[in-house]
Structures are given as structure tokens and as C-alpha cells.
């Protein structure tokens, strides 16, 4: 409720000091949702209740989360393929750094 009454961004340090919690508890961690995960967006300026967020602030937070999810999904796929190739005795696929083209093992 306190965050809802604040119309602007509130820093994590201010929330931690006011309510006596560690900063890590504000954000999600493994299977545990963060204390603010259900109703606040997080940005460079701190936290803001989603009711007080402008459409642009909400959209930026939404796009940032989607980009993070896509990156993590790609990383998981890469891990899975690497493990599969190692189990069947194939060398891991390597990619050229600048163009991203796959390099065939010789």
C-alpha cells in the first residue's frame, strides 16, 4: 500500500531502510517471487507500483522481461544441444564470433 501512495519511482535502498528488508528479497530468486514482483515494475530508478506507471514505463518493463526470457530460452536450448552432442560423441558446434556462422569440425 505504501508503494501505491508513492507516485514516483522509489529506490530499493529507501524501501529496504523503511521496512527493514534486504534488497535481494525485493526481487525474484529461483522459485521464490520477490516481495514486489506481483505489483511493482523495476527500472533503473527503482520500483514503481504498476498502477502508477505510465504506459511507456509499463511497456519498457514488459519488453525488458520478454527480452530476458528469450535470452534464457536460447541459453537453455544451447545447453541441451551441447549435452546431447557430447553424449553421442560429437564435438560441440562452434560459431564464428563476428558473423555467427557455424564452424564445421575438421
C-alpha positions as CSV (number, residue, x, y, z in Angstrom):
1,X,0.0,0.0,0.0
2,X,2.9,2.4,0.8
3,X,4.3,2.0,-2.7
4,X,0.9,2.7,-4.2
5,X,0.8,6.0,-2.4
6,X,4.2,7.0,-3.8
7,X,3.5,8.4,-7.3
8,X,7.1,8.4,-8.4
9,X,10.0,5.8,-8.5
10,X,11.2,4.6,-5.1
11,X,14.8,3.4,-4.7
12,X,15.5,-0.1,-3.4
13,X,17.6,1.4,-0.7
14,X,14.7,3.5,0.6
15,X,12.3,0.5,0.7
16,X,14.9,-1.6,2.5
17,X,15.6,1.1,5.1
18,X,11.9,1.9,5.6
19,X,10.8,-1.7,6.0
20,X,13.9,-3.4,7.3
21,X,14.3,-6.0,4.5
22,X,17.4,-7.0,2.4
23,X,17.4,-5.8,-1.2
24,X,17.7,-9.3,-2.5
25,X,14.2,-10.1,-1.1
26,X,12.6,-7.4,-3.3
27,X,13.4,-9.4,-6.4
28,X,12.5,-12.9,-7.5
29,X,15.0,-15.6,-6.7
30,X,14.7,-19.2,-8.1
31,X,11.3,-20.5,-7.0
32,X,10.5,-17.6,-4.7
33,X,8.8,-14.5,-6.0
34,X,10.2,-11.2,-4.9
35,X,8.3,-9.2,-2.3
36,X,7.4,-6.6,-5.0
37,X,7.1,-9.0,-8.0
38,X,3.3,-9.1,-8.1
39,X,2.5,-5.4,-8.2
40,X,5.7,-3.3,-9.0
41,X,7.8,-2.8,-12.0
42,X,11.6,-2.4,-11.6
43,X,13.7,0.0,-13.5
44,X,16.9,2.0,-13.3
45,X,15.3,4.5,-11.0
46,X,14.0,1.9,-8.5
47,X,10.5,0.5,-8.1
48,X,7.1,1.8,-9.1
49,X,3.6,0.4,-8.5
50,X,2.1,-0.8,-11.7
51,X,-1.0,1.4,-11.2
52,X,1.3,4.5,-11.1
53,X,3.4,3.5,-14.1
54,X,2.8,5.3,-17.4
55,X,2.1,3.3,-20.5
56,X,5.6,3.8,-21.7
57,X,7.2,2.7,-18.4
58,X,5.0,-0.4,-18.3
59,X,5.8,-1.2,-22.0
60,X,9.6,-0.8,-21.3
61,X,9.4,-3.2,-18.3
62,X,7.3,-5.6,-20.4
63,X,9.8,-5.6,-23.2
64,X,12.8,-5.9,-20.9
65,X,11.3,-9.0,-19.3
66,X,10.5,-10.6,-22.6
67,X,14.0,-10.0,-23.9
68,X,15.4,-11.6,-20.8
69,X,13.1,-14.6,-21.2
70,X,14.1,-15.1,-24.9
71,X,17.8,-14.9,-23.9
72,X,17.4,-17.5,-21.2
73,X,15.4,-19.8,-23.5
74,X,18.2,-19.6,-26.1
75,X,20.8,-20.4,-23.4
76,X,18.8,-23.4,-22.2
77,X,18.5,-24.7,-25.8
78,X,22.2,-24.3,-26.3
79,X,23.0,-26.2,-23.2
80,X,20.6,-29.0,-24.1
81,X,22.1,-29.4,-27.6
82,X,25.6,-29.3,-26.2
83,X,24.9,-32.0,-23.7
84,X,23.2,-34.1,-26.4
85,X,26.1,-33.8,-28.8
86,X,28.6,-34.7,-26.1
87,X,26.6,-37.8,-25.1
88,X,26.6,-39.1,-28.6
89,X,30.3,-38.3,-29.1
90,X,30.0,-35.3,-31.3
91,X,32.1,-32.2,-30.8
92,X,30.1,-29.1,-29.7
93,X,29.2,-26.7,-32.5
94,X,31.3,-23.6,-32.5
95,X,30.2,-20.3,-34.0
96,X,32.3,-17.6,-35.6
97,X,32.2,-14.5,-33.4
98,X,31.6,-11.8,-35.9
99,X,29.2,-13.4,-38.4
100,X,27.6,-16.0,-36.1
101,X,28.1,-18.7,-38.8
102,X,28.6,-22.3,-37.6
103,X,32.1,-23.7,-38.0
104,X,32.2,-27.3,-39.1
105,X,34.7,-29.5,-37.2
106,X,37.6,-30.8,-39.3
